[in-house]
């Protein structure tokens, strides 16, 4: 029996306590401290892999580019020097010889990185196919060691040992002239784990010092990782493994890597077979599945539909990150639709599974791969200027080429290559592709929505679409010359008037971009009015608003101070507010109801603010103003908010429509436009742009802001909504929201493991805390067609495992009860999965 091969790090692995196993003729480390623990180390920090068993083959010669182009299915004609490309390498019948990485040094010099178990076979195949090309093939696998450092901290850790700035190495690029621990190396940034990371290629005699130095200095942030975790990591992000998802009998079109097969290339091995397979319809397809029944589906297990075998499992494990029993499989295409249930033969029984979307875990690469498609002959036919037109224009300005137009731009800032564009497609093909992409969107109408956090699923009366789809309204969302249309001016005037009445303020401008930018513009107004440069904002204000505020003020001469919230009631900490509001404060920005849905102690905040002669800016939910005190009644100086809830759809996050209302004395400090009502020369009512203090008009550099348009179509929706609902209708909506939200709150805390987070009084949103990750709960709820609450841990570290639920008038008692029951069941199921995963580990 032939002895197993070992890498140059075998003794180092023994020192680290490795457990070994046989892999493709190599004795390799399977694990050190346990696969699950190592898996989480890579996801959360960093891991170091010995992958020196991989094969490396150098291809040189004047035909090197032509040969590799013929050898693989992907297109290397688009590659820059020092770029890396992934590709299958196929047989004539379309089966996969191997999948590999191509490293380009220049057009006559390439490095192919092969899978360990296929190296000898691959080299023979490459040599055989190279006979008609002027190239030299050199298998250097025995001379080169390879390490992979993977994880969110990989760049920071490796930077300590390398002589270049790693931030200059883009995703799927390399640098072949670097020193790691003062050893000559090649590094690249690809990765096989779904995390950011690097590969280090070095001489066998240098690898031990590099390995031990990185582990020693990296301390607790980096761990040695075995091939066991490497497999579970690649599985979670659904990266193909040769022998599992692709093989001699599984083509790349079947195995989920069809995007790396460029059938528009002139010629390559297997092209004819793959083109026929695509034209005839790919018979089998790679799918992802989640076990519904008990058991783990292992590699090779049959997949059934009744008595019929429709496929087989390629990989199946309990996902360490997701705590779910998941798998990949090749099955007949007719059964491969998302949501379909399948049966898997596990031992002598069948167990049910459900087809789910891939990948299971979102990739965390620092820089995403750019499209590999390119059309070097694309003449940009969608641009109407012909070649002759361009020549005439260049002659007119006495230039010889378009490049001369851009001589002022340094070459190192230019792309210096054609754009990675696909070949042009027909209208029918484009329409088909767009429809296919659109189907991937989840239709909100099919979901029961309990998500709020600034975007709300309120009922939209049918009259709104009926009016706004009239041709005189249904145009571009923003009219750039509103003054030419009396109808447009009237719409804006009515919107302003109703917003002013709703907020209890004296004057409102035309609509702003959204609620966040409206709040920032109000802060700038206060600075201009008070001649002060300090902005105080409560942390109970929406995180998005605070982020936009910090962005806008980054290069302004001002200070932004955030005030913590009271952990007991979930409202602004009044004592801390008193400490920071002083004679330098221009304004206090407060949201009410705040981001947690809780009603603030506004009267006391108003007193603190005005005592220091600062301005009070209130960000409000317009629906709430029909039952709460308005900003005008409280004594606020400026009222802002998001009017999406007034008859506007959720629109996948936009476009939205902000509003800003204030006192008349501040009108000339307002951004955007104000439309006024007057009479014309015949005594008839007319509308006019009374104020447009923007940079495009007479104000120029003295403009109050850079806002130069308004969300007119969205403002029209809001105006129709307010006119349709009236005061009584809006009050009824607010009251129903409040009652249903409080019902949901009581049912959730009485019938699930969720507990109240704060004691404060809330409007239509409320936060609850549990002991399970919110993301996991929401994923399970989505399977029940329920859009769960907002994960507060995303923005507030101290509020991990806390959910912000929203209940509007659209939610029925049955829907609320279903939410409660689903969360109760999910909690029990996830607890069981945790126990099962722990026992397996």
C-alpha positions in Angstrom: 0.0 0.0 0.0 1.4 3.4 -1.0 2.1 5.7 2.0 0.1 8.9 2.4 1.7 12.2 1.3 2.2 14.9 3.9 2.7 18.7 3.6 5.7 20.5 5.0 3.6 21.5 8.0 2.9 18.0 9.3 5.0 18.4 12.5 3.4 21.8 13.1 -0.1 20.2 12.9 0.9 17.6 15.4 2.1 20.4 17.7 -1.3 22.1 17.4 -3.1 18.8 18.3 -4.5 18.0 14.9 -6.7 15.0 14.2 -5.7 13.7 10.8 -7.6 11.9 8.0 -6.9 10.6 4.5 -7.9 12.9 1.7 -7.0 12.3 -1.9 -3.8 10.4 -1.0 -2.8 13.0 1.6 -2.7 12.8 5.4 -4.3 16.1 6.3 -5.7 17.8 9.5 -9.4 17.3 9.8 -9.8 19.4 13.0 -7.9 20.8 16.0 -10.4 21.9 18.6 -13.5 20.7 16.8 -15.1 21.5 13.5 -18.0 23.6 14.8 -15.7 25.8 17.0 -13.3 26.2 14.1 -16.1 27.1 11.8 -17.2 30.0 14.1 -13.6 31.2 14.5 -13.5 31.8 10.7 -16.9 33.5 10.6 -16.3 35.7 13.6 -12.6 36.3 13.6 -9.9 34.5 11.6 -8.6 31.0 10.7 -5.4 29.7 9.1 -5.7 26.7 6.7 -2.9 24.5 5.3 -3.9 23.8 1.7 -0.5 22.9 0.4 -2.0 19.7 -1.1 -3.5 21.8 -3.8 -1.9 21.5 -7.3 0.0 24.3 -9.1 0.8 24.2 -12.8 2.6 27.0 -14.7 1.6 27.6 -18.4 4.1 29.7 -20.4 4.5 30.5 -24.1 3.3 32.7 -26.9 0.1 30.5 -27.2 -0.5 30.5 -23.4 -3.6 32.7 -23.6 -5.0 30.9 -26.6 -4.4 27.5 -25.0 -6.1 28.3 -21.7 -9.0 30.0 -23.5 -9.5 26.6 -25.3 -8.9 24.6 -22.1 -11.5 26.2 -19.8 -15.1 27.3 -20.1 -14.7 30.9 -18.7 -13.3 33.8 -20.7 -9.8 34.9 -19.9 -9.8 37.5 -22.7 -11.2 40.0 -20.1 -8.5 39.4 -17.6 -6.0 42.1 -16.5 -2.5 41.3 -15.5 -2.4 40.1 -11.8 -6.1 39.1 -12.0 -7.5 35.8 -10.9 -10.4 33.9 -12.6 -12.5 30.9 -11.5 -13.5 28.4 -14.1 -14.5 24.8 -14.8 -12.4 22.7 -17.1 -14.5 20.2 -19.1 -14.4 17.0 -21.2 -15.8 17.0 -24.7 -19.1 15.6 -23.3 -19.5 18.5 -20.9 -18.5 16.6 -17.8 -16.1 18.4 -15.4 -12.5 17.5 -15.3 -11.9 19.9 -12.5 -12.7 23.4 -11.3 -9.7 25.7 -11.0 -8.3 29.2 -10.5 -6.4 30.9 -13.3 -3.7 33.5 -12.2 -2.6 35.8 -15.0 1.0 37.3 -14.8 0.9 38.4 -18.4 -0.5 37.2 -21.7 2.3 34.5 -22.0 2.5 33.5 -18.3 -0.3 31.9 -16.2 -0.6 29.8 -13.1 -3.4 27.2 -12.8 -4.4 26.1 -9.2 -6.0 22.7 -9.2 -7.8 20.6 -6.6 -5.6 18.2 -4.7 -7.4 15.0 -5.5 -7.3 15.8 -9.3 -3.8 17.2 -9.7 -2.2 14.2 -11.4 -5.2 13.6 -13.6 -5.5 17.3 -14.5 -1.8 17.5 -15.4 -2.0 14.6 -17.8 -5.2 16.1 -19.3 -3.5 19.5 -19.7 -0.4 18.0 -21.3 -2.5 16.0 -23.7 -4.5 19.0 -24.8 -1.5 21.3 -25.2 0.2 19.3 -28.0 -1.0 21.7 -30.7 0.0 24.9 -28.9 3.3 26.6 -28.4 3.3 26.4 -24.6 5.4 24.9 -21.8 3.6 23.1 -19.0 5.4 22.9 -15.6 3.9 21.1 -12.7 5.4 22.8 -9.6 3.0 21.4 -7.0 5.7 19.6 -5.1 7.7 22.8 -4.7 5.0 25.1 -3.5 3.1 25.4 -0.2 -0.1 27.3 0.1 -1.8 28.8 3.2 -5.3 30.4 3.3 -6.0 33.0 5.9 -9.8 33.6 6.1 -12.2 35.7 8.2 -13.2 39.3 9.0 -10.0 39.9 10.8 -7.7 38.4 8.1 -6.6 41.6 6.5 -5.7 43.2 9.9 -3.7 40.1 11.0 -1.9 39.5 7.8 -1.0 43.2 7.4 1.4 42.8 10.4 3.6 40.3 8.4 3.5 41.7 4.9 5.4 44.5 3.1 2.5 46.0 1.1 -0.9 47.6 1.9 -3.3 44.7 1.6 -6.1 47.1 0.9 -4.6 47.5 -2.6 -5.2 43.9 -3.4 -8.7 43.7 -4.8 -11.0 40.8 -4.7 -9.9 38.1 -7.2 -6.5 39.8 -7.8 -3.0 38.9 -6.8 0.4 40.4 -6.1 3.3 38.1 -7.0 6.1 40.2 -5.5 5.6 40.5 -1.8 7.3 39.4 1.4 5.5 37.7 4.1 7.6 37.3 7.2 10.5 38.5 5.0 10.0 35.5 2.7 9.2 35.9 -1.0 5.6 35.0 -1.7 2.6 35.4 -4.0 -0.6 36.4 -2.4 -4.2 36.6 -3.7 -7.6 37.5 -2.4 -10.2 34.9 -3.3 -11.3 32.5 -0.6 -13.4 29.4 -0.3 -15.3 30.2 2.9 -17.6 33.1 2.1 -15.4 35.4 4.2 -12.8 37.9 3.2 -9.3 36.4 3.1 -6.1 35.7 1.3 -4.0 32.9 -0.1 -0.2 32.8 0.5 2.0 30.8 -2.0 5.6 30.2 -0.8 8.4 27.7 -1.0 8.1 24.6 1.1 11.1 25.5 3.2 9.5 28.9 4.1 6.0 27.8 5.0 6.7 26.6 8.6 8.1 30.0 9.7 5.1 31.9 8.1 2.6 29.5 9.7 4.0 29.6 13.2 4.7 33.4 13.1 1.1 34.2 12.1 -0.4 31.9 14.7 1.9 33.1 17.5 1.4 36.9 16.9 -2.3 36.6 16.0 -2.8 35.2 19.4 -6.5 34.5 20.2 -7.8 36.2 17.1 -6.6 33.4 14.8 -6.8 29.7 15.0 -5.5 26.8 12.9 -8.5 25.3 10.9 -8.9 21.8 9.6 -10.4 20.7 6.3 -13.6 19.7 8.2 -14.6 23.3 8.9 -13.3 24.3 5.4 -16.1 22.1 4.0 -18.9 23.3 6.2 -17.8 26.9 5.5 -17.9 26.5 1.7 -21.2 24.6 2.1 -23.0 27.4 3.9 -22.3 29.8 1.0 -23.0 27.0 -1.6 -19.6 26.9 -3.3 -19.2 23.8 -5.4 -16.9 20.9 -4.4 -15.6 18.7 -7.1 -16.9 15.1 -6.6 -20.0 16.5 -4.9 -21.8 19.3 -6.8 -19.7 18.9 -10.0 -17.9 15.8 -11.4 -17.3 13.9 -14.6 -21.0 13.1 -14.7 -22.4 16.5 -13.4 -21.9 19.4 -15.9 -21.3 23.0 -14.7 -24.8 23.9 -16.1 -26.3 21.3 -13.7 -23.9 22.0 -10.8 -24.8 25.6 -10.2 -21.8 27.3 -11.9 -23.3 28.0 -15.3 -22.3 31.7 -15.0 -18.7 30.6 -15.5 -19.5 28.9 -18.8 -19.2 31.4 -21.7 -20.9 29.8 -24.6 -20.3 33.0 -26.7 -16.6 32.2 -26.7 -15.1 31.2 -30.0 -14.3 27.6 -29.0 -13.4 25.6 -25.9 -13.4 21.9 -24.9 -17.0 20.8 -24.3 -18.6 23.8 -25.8 -20.7 21.8 -28.3 -22.1 19.5 -25.6 -22.8 22.3 -23.2 -24.5 24.4 -25.8 -26.7 21.4 -26.7 -27.5 20.8 -23.1 -28.6 24.4 -22.6 -30.6 24.5 -25.8 -32.4 21.2 -25.0 -33.1 22.4 -21.5 -30.8 21.4 -18.6 -32.3 18.1 -17.3 -31.0 18.4 -13.7 -30.4 21.2 -11.4 -28.5 22.0 -8.2 -30.9 22.9 -5.3 -30.6 23.8 -1.7 -32.9 22.2 0.9 -33.7 22.3 4.6 -34.8 19.2 6.4 -38.3 19.3 7.7 -38.3 15.7 9.1 -35.6 14.2 11.3 -32.1 13.1 10.2 -29.2 14.5 8.2 -29.1 13.9 4.5 -25.6 12.6 3.6 -23.8 12.6 0.3 -25.2 10.1 -2.1 -28.6 9.7 -0.4 -31.4 9.3 -2.9 -34.1 11.9 -3.3 -37.6 10.6 -4.0 -40.9 11.8 -5.3 -43.2 9.0 -4.3 -41.6 5.8 -5.6 -39.6 7.7 -8.2 -35.9 8.6 -7.7 -35.5 12.1 -8.9 -32.0 12.9 -7.7 -29.3 12.6 -5.0 -27.8 14.5 -2.2 -24.4 16.1 -2.9 -23.7 17.5 0.6 -25.7 17.6 3.8 -24.8 18.9 7.3 -26.1 20.8 10.3 -25.1 24.4 9.5 -23.1 25.7 12.4 -24.1 29.3 11.8 -27.7 28.8 11.0 -28.5 25.9 13.4 -30.4 24.2 10.7 -30.1 20.8 8.9 -29.4 21.8 5.3 -28.2 20.2 2.2 -27.3 20.5 -1.5 -28.6 18.1 -4.1 -28.8 17.4 -7.9 -32.5 16.7 -8.9 -34.6 16.6 -12.0 -35.3 20.2 -13.0 -39.1 19.8 -13.1 -39.1 19.3 -9.3 -36.6 22.1 -8.5 -38.9 25.0 -7.8 -38.4 27.0 -4.6 -40.8 25.9 -1.8 -41.3 22.4 -3.2 -41.1 19.5 -0.8 -39.0 16.5 -1.5 -38.3 13.2 0.3 -34.9 11.9 1.1 -34.1 8.2 1.7 -32.3 8.2 5.0 -31.4 4.6 5.9 -34.6 2.6 5.4 -37.0 5.6 5.8 -37.8 8.7 4.0 -37.7 12.2 5.6 -39.2 15.4 4.2 -37.2 18.4 3.1 -38.1 21.8 1.6 -36.3 23.5 -1.3 -34.9 26.8 -0.2 -33.0 29.7 -1.7 -29.2 29.6 -2.0 -26.8 30.6 -0.6 -27.8 29.7 2.9 -25.3 32.2 4.4 -24.7 35.7 2.9 -21.2 36.0 1.6 -19.0 38.6 3.5 -16.3 39.2 0.9 -14.8 42.6 1.3 -15.0 43.3 -2.4 -17.5 41.5 -4.5 -16.5 39.9 -7.8 -17.0 42.0 -10.8 -19.0 40.5 -13.7 -16.8 38.2 -15.8 -18.8 39.0 -18.9 -17.3 41.4 -21.4 -17.9 42.4 -24.9 -14.7 44.0 -26.3 -16.4 44.7 -29.6 -19.3 46.6 -28.0 -19.6 49.9 -29.8 -22.3 51.1 -27.4 -25.0 51.0 -30.0 -27.5 52.5 -27.5 -25.8 55.8 -27.9 -27.3 57.5 -30.9 -24.1 59.3 -32.0 -22.5 57.5 -35.0 -18.8 57.3 -35.7 -19.1 60.1 -38.3 -21.0 62.2 -35.7 -18.1 61.8 -33.2 -15.5 62.7 -35.9 -17.4 65.8 -36.8 -17.6 66.9 -33.1 -14.0 66.2 -32.5 -12.9 68.1 -35.6 -15.1 71.1 -34.5 -13.2 71.3 -31.2 -9.9 70.5 -32.9 -9.2 67.2 -31.1 -8.0 63.9 -32.7 -9.7 61.4 -30.3 -12.1 61.1 -27.4 -9.2 60.2 -25.1 -7.9 63.8 -25.6 -11.0 65.0 -23.8 -9.8 63.3 -20.7 -6.1 64.2 -20.7 -6.4 66.0 -17.4 -7.3 62.7 -15.6 -4.2 60.7 -14.5 -3.9 57.3 -16.2 -3.8 55.5 -12.9 -7.4 56.7 -12.2 -8.7 55.4 -15.5 -10.3 52.0 -16.0 -8.0 51.4 -19.1 -10.1 48.4 -20.3 -13.5 47.9 -21.8 -16.5 47.7 -19.5 -17.5 44.1 -18.5 -20.7 44.2 -20.5 -22.6 41.2 -22.0 -23.3 41.1 -25.7 -26.4 43.1 -26.7 -29.7 41.3 -26.4 -33.0 41.6 -28.2 -36.0 43.4 -26.6 -37.6 40.0 -26.1 -34.5 38.6 -24.3 -34.2 41.7 -22.1 -37.9 41.6 -21.2 -37.7 37.9 -20.3 -34.6 38.5 -18.1 -36.2 41.5 -16.3 -39.3 39.5 -15.6 -37.2 36.6 -14.2 -35.4 39.0 -11.9 -38.7 40.6 -10.8 -40.0 37.2 -9.8 -37.2 37.0 -7.2 -38.8 39.9 -5.3 -41.1 39.0 -2.5 -44.6 40.5 -3.1 -45.4 42.4 0.1 -49.1 41.8 -0.6 -48.4 38.1 0.0 -46.9 38.8 3.4 -48.4 39.8 6.8 -46.2 42.8 7.8 -45.2 43.5 11.4 -42.1 45.5 10.3 -42.0 49.2 10.9 -38.9 51.2 12.0 -39.7 54.1 9.7 -41.5 52.5 6.9 -45.1 51.5 7.5 -47.7 49.2 5.9 -50.8 51.3 6.2 -53.9 50.9 4.0 -53.8 52.9 0.8 -57.3 53.9 -0.4 -58.0 52.9 -4.0 -58.8 56.5 -5.0 -55.1 57.4 -4.7 -53.9 55.2 -7.5 -57.0 56.1 -9.5 -56.1 59.8 -9.5 -52.3 59.6 -9.6 -52.4 57.3 -12.7 -54.1 60.0 -14.7 -51.7 61.1 -17.5 -51.5 64.7 -16.2 -50.1 63.4 -12.9 -48.3 60.2 -13.8 -45.0 61.6 -15.1 -41.6 62.0 -13.6 -41.7 62.0 -9.9 -40.3 65.5 -9.7 -41.2 68.5 -11.9 -38.1 70.5 -12.5 -40.0 73.6 -13.7 -43.1 73.5 -11.6 -43.9 77.1 -12.3 -45.1 76.3 -15.8 -48.0 74.1 -14.5 -50.9 75.5 -12.5 -52.0 72.0 -11.7 -48.7 71.0 -10.3 -48.4 74.2 -8.3 -51.9 73.6 -6.8 -51.0 70.1 -5.8 -47.9 71.3 -4.0 -49.9 74.2 -2.4 -52.5 71.7 -1.0 -49.8 69.4 0.3 -48.1 72.3 2.1 -51.4 73.6 3.6 -52.5 70.2 5.0 -49.0 69.5 6.4 -49.0 72.9 8.1 -52.5 72.1 9.6 -51.5 68.6 10.6 -48.4 69.7 12.4 -49.9 72.8 13.9 -47.2 75.0 12.3 -47.6 78.2 10.4 -45.9 77.3 7.1 -44.7 74.3 5.2 -42.5 74.1 2.1 -42.8 71.7 -0.8 -41.9 68.1 -0.1 -38.3 67.1 0.9 -36.4 64.0 -0.3 -37.3 62.0 2.8 -37.8 62.2 6.6 -34.0 61.8 7.3 -32.9 64.6 5.0 -35.7 66.8 6.2 -34.5 66.5 9.8 -30.9 67.4 8.7 -32.1 70.5 6.8 -34.0 71.6 9.9 -30.8 71.4 11.9 -29.0 73.5 9.4 -31.9 76.0 9.5 -31.5 76.2 13.3 -27.7 76.8 13.0 -28.3 79.6 10.5 -31.0 81.2 12.7 -29.2 81.0 16.1 -25.6 81.4 14.8 -24.6 78.5 17.0 -22.9 75.3 15.9 -23.9 72.5 18.3 -26.7 70.0 17.4 -28.1 67.8 20.2 -29.9 64.7 19.1 -31.5 61.9 21.1 -30.4 58.3 20.5 -34.1 57.5 20.4 -34.2 59.2 17.0 -34.2 56.8 14.1 -30.6 55.5 13.5 -30.9 56.3 9.8 -31.7 60.0 10.6 -28.7 60.2 12.9 -26.4 58.5 10.2 -27.6 61.0 7.6 -27.0 63.9 10.1 -23.4 62.7 10.7 -22.8 62.4 7.0 -24.1 65.9 6.2 -22.2 67.5 9.1 -18.9 65.7 8.7 -17.3 68.6 6.9 -19.4 71.4 8.5 -18.1 73.5 11.3 -20.5 72.0 13.9 -20.7 69.5 16.7 -23.2 66.7 16.9 -23.9 65.4 20.4 -26.0 62.2 21.0 -28.0 61.8 24.2 -28.5 58.3 25.6 -31.9 56.9 26.4 -33.4 55.8 29.7 -33.0 52.0 29.9 -36.2 51.7 32.1 -38.6 53.7 30.0 -37.0 53.8 26.5 -37.2 57.6 26.3 -34.6 60.3 26.2 -32.6 60.6 29.4 -33.7 64.0 30.7 -30.8 64.3 33.1 -28.2 63.7 30.4 -30.1 66.1 28.1 -29.8 68.9 30.7 -26.0 68.2 30.9 -25.4 68.8 27.2 -27.8 71.5 26.2 -26.1 74.8 26.7 -25.6 78.3 25.3 -23.8 76.9 22.2 -26.7 74.6 21.3 -28.4 75.5 18.1 -31.1 72.9 18.3 -32.4 69.7 20.0 -33.7 67.1 17.6 -36.2 64.7 19.1 -38.4 62.0 17.6 -41.9 61.5 18.9 -43.1 58.7 19.0 -39.5 57.8 19.1 -37.7 55.0 17.2 -38.8 52.5 19.8 -42.4 53.6 19.3 -42.5 55.2 22.7 -44.0 58.6 23.4 -41.4 61.1 24.7 -41.7 63.5 27.6 -41.8 66.4 25.1 -43.0 69.1 27.5 -39.9 68.8 29.7 -37.6 68.6 26.6 -39.2 71.7 25.2 -38.6 73.6 28.5 -34.9 72.5 28.6 -34.4 73.5 25.0 -36.0 76.9 25.0 -34.5 77.8 28.4 -31.2 77.7 26.7 -32.6 79.7 23.7 -32.0 76.7 21.4 -34.6 75.5 18.8 -36.7 72.4 19.3 -37.0 70.2 16.2 -39.6 67.4 16.4 -39.5 64.5 14.0 -43.0 63.1 14.0 -45.2 60.3 12.6 -48.0 62.2 10.8 -50.5 59.5 11.6 -49.9 60.0 15.3 -50.6 63.7 15.2 -54.4 63.1 15.1 -54.3 61.8 18.7 -51.1 63.3 20.2 -50.2 66.9 20.8 -48.9 68.5 17.6 -45.5 70.2 17.4 -47.3 73.5 17.2 -49.2 72.8 20.5 -46.0 71.8 22.2 -44.1 74.9 21.1 -41.6 73.3 18.7 -39.8 75.6 16.3 -39.6 73.1 13.4 -41.6 69.9 12.6 -40.2 67.3 10.2 -41.1 63.8 9.3 -41.6 61.1 6.7 -44.9 61.1 4.8 -44.6 57.6 3.4 -47.4 56.5 5.7 -49.7 59.0 4.1 -50.9 56.9 1.1 -47.4 55.9 -0.2 -46.4 52.3 -0.8 -43.4 50.8 0.9 -41.6 50.7 -2.5 -38.8 48.5 -1.2 -37.4 51.5 0.7 -38.1 54.4 -1.7 -38.8 56.8 -3.2 -40.3 58.4 -0.1 -41.4 62.0 0.8 -40.2 64.1 3.7 -42.0 67.2 5.0 -40.8 70.3 6.9 -43.0 72.9 8.6 -42.1 75.8 10.8 -43.0 79.2 12.0 -43.5 82.1 9.5 -40.5 84.0 10.8 -38.2 81.2 9.6 -39.6 81.0 6.1 -36.6 82.6 4.4 -34.3 80.0 6.1 -36.3 77.1 4.7 -34.8 74.9 1.9 -36.6 74.0 -1.3 -39.8 75.7 -2.5 -42.9 77.4 -1.1 -45.9 77.7 -3.4 -48.3 80.5 -2.6 -51.9 81.4 -3.7 -52.7 84.7 -5.4 -55.0 86.2 -8.1 -54.1 86.8 -11.7 -54.8 89.9 -13.9 -58.4 88.7 -14.4 -59.0 88.3 -10.7 -59.0 84.5 -10.9 -57.3 82.3 -8.3 -53.7 81.4 -9.3 -50.6 79.7 -7.8 -47.0 80.8 -7.9 -43.6 79.8 -6.6 -43.4 82.4 -3.8 -40.0 81.2 -2.6 -37.3 79.1 -4.2 -34.2 79.7 -2.3 -32.1 77.2 -4.2 -28.8 77.2 -5.9 -30.2 77.0 -9.4 -32.0 80.3 -9.1 -31.0 83.8 -7.9 -29.6 82.6 -4.6 -26.8 80.6 -6.2 -24.0 80.1 -3.6 -26.2 81.7 -0.9 -28.9 79.1 -1.3 -30.2 77.7 2.0 -29.5 74.1 0.8 -28.6 71.9 -2.2 -32.2 70.6 -2.5 -33.3 71.5 -6.0 -36.4 69.3 -6.5 -39.3 67.8 -4.7 -41.0 64.4 -4.5 -44.1 65.8 -6.2 -45.7 62.5 -7.2 -45.3 61.1 -3.6 -46.5 64.4 -2.2 -49.6 64.1 -4.4 -50.3 60.7 -2.9 -50.0 62.2 0.6 -52.3 65.1 -0.3 -55.0 62.8 -1.7 -54.7 60.6 1.4 -55.1 63.5 3.8 -58.0 64.9 1.8 -59.7 61.5 1.6 -59.3 60.5 5.2 -60.0 63.9 6.8 -59.5 64.6 10.5 -61.9 61.9 11.6 -60.5 59.2 9.3 -56.9 59.8 10.4 -57.9 59.8 14.0 -59.7 56.5 13.5 -56.6 55.0 11.9 -54.4 56.2 14.8 -56.8 54.8 17.4 -57.1 51.4 15.7 -53.3 51.2 15.3 -52.9 51.9 19.0 -55.5 49.3 20.1 -54.2 46.6 17.9 -50.6 47.2 18.8 -51.5 47.0 22.5 -53.4 43.7 21.9 -50.4 42.2 20.1 -48.1 43.4 22.9 -50.1 41.7 25.6 -50.5 38.4 23.6 -46.8 38.2 22.8 -45.6 38.7 26.4 -48.3 36.3 27.8 -47.8 33.5 25.2 -44.2 33.5 24.1 -40.8 33.8 25.7 -40.6 37.5 24.7 -40.5 40.1 27.5 -41.1 43.9 27.6 -37.9 45.9 26.9 -39.2 49.2 28.3 -42.0 50.5 30.5 -42.8 53.6 28.3 -46.2 54.2 26.7 -46.2 53.4 23.0 -48.2 54.3 19.9 -48.1 51.6 17.2 -44.6 50.1 17.7 -43.2 48.3 20.7 -39.9 46.5 21.5 -39.7 43.1 23.1 -36.6 41.0 24.2 -36.1 37.3 23.9 -33.2 34.8 24.2 -33.0 33.8 20.5 -31.4 35.8 17.6 -34.0 38.0 15.9 -32.6 37.0 12.5 -33.3 33.3 13.1 -36.9 34.1 14.3 -37.6 36.3 11.3 -36.3 33.6 8.9 -38.7 31.2 10.3 -41.5 33.7 10.3 -40.9 34.3 6.6 -41.6 30.7 5.9 -45.1 31.4 7.3 -45.4 34.5 5.0 -44.9 36.8 8.0 -42.6 39.7 7.8 -41.3 39.9 11.4 -40.1 42.8 13.5 -36.9 45.0 13.2 -33.7 43.7 14.9 -32.7 46.5 17.3 -29.3 44.8 17.8 -28.3 46.1 14.4 -28.2 49.7 15.7 -28.0 49.3 19.5 -25.4 46.9 20.9 -27.1 46.9 24.3 -30.3 45.7 22.7 -29.2 42.3 21.2 -32.0 39.8 20.7 -34.6 42.6 20.9 -37.3 43.0 18.3 -39.3 46.2 17.3 -42.8 45.1 16.2 -45.2 47.4 14.4 -49.0 46.9 14.2 -51.0 49.1 11.8 -54.7 49.2 11.1 -54.3 46.6 8.3 -53.5 43.8 10.8 -56.4 41.6 11.8 -56.8 39.7 15.1 -56.3 36.5 13.2 -53.0 37.7 11.8 -51.8 38.9 15.2 -52.8 35.6 16.8 -50.9 33.7 14.0 -47.8 35.8 14.8 -48.0 34.9 18.5 -48.5 31.2 17.8 -45.7 31.1 15.2 -43.2 32.8 17.5 -44.1 30.4 20.3 -43.6 27.4 18.0 -40.3 28.8 16.5 -38.8 29.3 20.0 -39.5 25.7 20.8 -38.1 24.4 17.5 -34.9 26.5 17.6 -34.3 25.3 21.2 -34.6 21.7 20.0 -32.2 22.4 17.0 -29.7 23.9 19.4 -29.8 20.8 21.6 -29.5 18.5 18.5 -26.6 20.5 17.1 -24.8 20.5 20.5 -25.2 16.7 20.8 -23.8 16.2 17.2 -20.9 18.5 17.9 
